[in-house]
Amino acid sequence: QAYNCLIHFYKRQKLMKENPTTSANNTTTQGPANCSACPSNYDFQYSASTMISLRNISSMAVIKYGIARDELPLPLIKELQHMEGLVKSNLTGEFNFNGVSYFSKLKIDWEPGEWRFTILNQQPVQIRAGGRQCLGMAGGELFLFENREISIDDYKIDLEERNITFYGMCSSVKNSEGRKFKSTISFTKFHTMEAMKINSEVVGDNEKVKFKERIYSKAGYVWITLNLGEESDSDSSVDYGSD
């Protein structure tokens, strides 16, 4: 659907360029009857900014799921390559955690449709979109809930905010179905120094949230980084009563 939608936006933008007087302002347009990516009653008011926004969403979906693009027009292929370049330059890299008594390194890589996280001297953790990914204890270590198993159901890439948000489940000794889990990996600058932050949350009973947070410095910068959040790995901070 994202693939069809992206082609549709490309055709519409081409039509707007060929008919600038018709599309100068918000315009009511009729979409093709056989376009499965659009509602059947496609007569609606849209603006160029709306179209660009939807087009970006469709482009990101093609990148996220690693969809083949052989049949796309060359201008769209170049756009997708440019967007993938932005993902790699803004959301990947090698990062160090320099604690008072603990050191670790995390490498974040991106290939079409797949994230790869490599902790120092360990096998990479790979995450793809399109279904539940059971990461096991390695996922718990990556997302700061050590001794817990993490499963990822989906993720969202936000280039503007420079972050990736993962959604899934975290195992629990008090709940066989696990707990809702969310983790945001964000990239930022402190003055001239690049940094990366992992903020992970598990939601327990009564919506009580347990969080853990760690700030890494980009490889090449030497400075003390932070480890925040609950110190204990028990479920006591998110559970109430006895199970």
C-alpha positions in Angstrom: 0.0 0.0 0.0 2.8 2.4 0.8 4.4 1.5 -2.5 1.2 2.3 -4.4 0.6 5.5 -2.4 4.2 6.7 -3.2 3.7 6.3 -6.9 0.3 8.0 -6.7 1.9 11.1 -5.0 4.6 11.2 -7.6 2.1 11.2 -10.4 0.0 13.9 -8.6 3.1 16.1 -8.0 4.0 15.7 -11.7 0.4 16.8 -12.7 0.6 19.8 -10.4 3.9 20.9 -12.0 2.3 20.5 -15.5 -0.8 22.5 -14.4 0.5 25.2 -12.0 -2.6 27.5 -12.4 -4.9 24.6 -11.4 -2.9 23.5 -8.4 -1.7 26.9 -7.1 -4.1 26.8 -4.2 -5.9 24.1 -2.2 -7.7 22.1 -4.9 -10.3 19.4 -5.1 -9.0 16.5 -7.1 -10.2 13.0 -8.1 -7.9 10.1 -7.5 -7.8 7.1 -9.8 -10.6 4.6 -9.2 -8.2 1.7 -9.1 -5.8 3.2 -6.5 -6.0 0.8 -3.5 -3.9 3.2 -1.5 -6.6 5.9 -1.6 -10.2 6.0 -0.3 -12.9 5.2 -2.9 -14.4 8.6 -2.5 -11.1 10.5 -3.2 -12.7 13.9 -3.8 -11.1 15.9 -1.0 -9.4 19.2 -0.3 -5.7 18.9 0.0 -2.7 21.2 0.1 0.8 20.8 -1.2 2.1 20.5 2.3 -0.3 17.7 3.1 0.7 15.9 0.0 4.4 16.2 0.8 3.8 15.0 4.4 1.9 11.9 3.2 4.5 11.3 0.6 7.2 11.4 3.2 5.3 8.9 5.3 4.9 6.6 2.3 8.6 7.0 1.5 9.6 6.1 5.1 7.3 3.1 5.0 9.2 1.8 1.9 12.5 2.3 3.6 11.3 0.9 7.0 10.0 -2.4 5.4 12.9 -2.7 2.9 10.4 -2.8 0.0 11.9 -3.4 -3.4 11.9 -0.3 -5.5 12.9 -1.5 -9.0 9.7 -0.4 -10.6 9.6 3.1 -9.1 10.4 6.1 -11.3 14.1 7.2 -11.1 13.3 10.5 -9.3 11.6 8.5 -6.5 14.4 6.1 -6.2 16.8 9.0 -5.8 14.6 10.5 -3.1 14.5 7.2 -1.2 18.3 6.9 -1.4 18.6 10.5 -0.1 16.2 9.6 2.8 18.2 6.5 3.6 21.3 8.6 3.6 19.7 10.8 6.2 18.8 7.8 8.4 22.4 6.6 8.3 24.0 10.0 8.9 21.6 11.0 11.7 20.6 7.8 13.4 23.6 5.5 13.4 27.2 5.4 14.7 29.4 4.1 17.5 28.8 5.3 21.0 30.6 4.8 24.4 29.2 4.6 27.9 31.9 5.7 30.4 30.5 5.2 33.8 32.4 5.5 37.1 33.0 1.8 37.3 31.5 0.5 34.0 32.4 0.9 30.4 30.4 -0.3 27.4 30.2 0.4 23.6 27.2 0.3 21.3 27.3 0.3 17.6 24.1 1.2 15.7 23.9 0.2 12.0 21.1 0.5 9.4 20.6 -1.5 6.3 17.4 -1.4 4.2 14.6 -2.7 6.4 16.8 -3.6 9.4 18.4 -2.1 12.5 21.5 -3.8 13.9 22.7 -3.1 17.4 26.1 -4.5 18.6 27.1 -4.3 22.2 30.8 -4.6 23.0 32.0 -8.2 22.3 28.5 -9.5 21.7 26.5 -10.8 18.8 24.4 -8.1 17.1 20.7 -7.7 17.9 18.7 -7.3 14.7 15.3 -5.7 14.4 13.1 -5.7 11.3 9.6 -4.4 10.8 6.6 -6.5 9.9 6.1 -8.8 12.9 7.1 -9.6 16.4 10.8 -9.9 17.0 11.8 -11.9 20.1 15.2 -10.5 21.2 15.5 -12.5 24.4 17.9 -11.5 27.1 20.1 -9.7 24.6 17.2 -7.3 24.0 16.8 -6.7 27.7 20.5 -5.8 28.0 20.2 -3.5 24.9 17.2 -1.7 26.2 18.5 -1.5 29.8 16.2 -4.0 31.4 18.8 -6.6 32.2 17.6 -10.2 33.1 14.3 -9.5 31.2 13.4 -10.7 27.7 12.3 -8.1 25.2 10.1 -8.5 22.1 9.6 -5.8 19.6 6.3 -5.4 17.6 7.0 -2.2 15.7 9.1 0.9 15.6 8.9 4.5 14.3 11.6 6.6 12.7 11.5 10.3 13.2 14.1 12.1 11.2 13.0 15.6 12.2 13.4 14.8 15.9 16.4 12.4 15.3 15.0 9.4 17.2 13.7 5.9 16.8 10.9 4.6 19.1 10.4 0.8 19.6 7.2 -0.7 20.9 6.8 -4.2 22.3 6.7 -6.3 25.4 9.0 -7.0 28.4 8.9 -10.3 30.3 7.7 -10.2 33.9 7.9 -12.7 36.7 4.5 -11.6 37.9 2.7 -11.5 34.6 3.0 -14.4 32.1 1.9 -12.2 29.2 4.6 -9.6 30.0 4.4 -5.8 30.3 4.0 -3.1 27.6 7.3 -1.8 26.7 8.6 1.3 24.8 12.1 2.6 24.2 13.2 5.7 22.4 16.7 6.1 21.1 17.5 9.7 20.5 20.5 11.5 19.0 21.5 15.0 20.0 24.4 17.5 20.5 25.7 19.0 23.7 27.5 22.0 22.4 29.8 20.4 19.8 29.7 16.9 21.3 27.4 14.2 19.8 25.5 12.1 22.2 22.9 9.3 22.1 20.3 8.5 24.8 18.3 5.3 25.4 15.1 5.9 27.4 13.1 2.7 28.1 9.8 2.3 29.9 7.8 -0.7 31.1 4.1 -0.1 32.1 2.8 -2.1 35.0 -0.5 -2.3 36.9 -2.4 0.9 37.3 -0.3 2.4 34.5 2.7 2.8 36.8 5.8 3.3 34.7 9.3 2.0 35.4 11.9 3.7 33.4 15.6 3.4 32.7 17.8 5.8 30.9 21.4 5.8 29.7 23.3 8.6 27.8 26.2 7.6 25.6 28.9 9.8 24.0 29.8 9.3 20.4 33.0 7.5 19.8 35.9 10.0 19.8 34.6 12.1 22.6 35.7 11.3 26.1 33.4 12.4 28.9 31.5 10.9 31.8 28.0 9.7 30.8 24.9 9.0 32.8 22.9 6.0 33.8 19.5 7.0 35.2 16.3 5.3 36.4 15.4 2.4 38.6 18.4 0.4 39.9 16.5 -2.8 40.7 15.5 -5.3 38.0 12.6 -6.6 40.1 9.0 -6.0 39.1 8.2 -4.3 42.5 8.2 -0.9 41.0 5.5 -1.8 38.4 3.4 -4.4 40.2 1.0 -4.1 43.1 -0.2 -6.8 45.4 0.8 -10.4 45.1 0.3 -12.6 42.0 
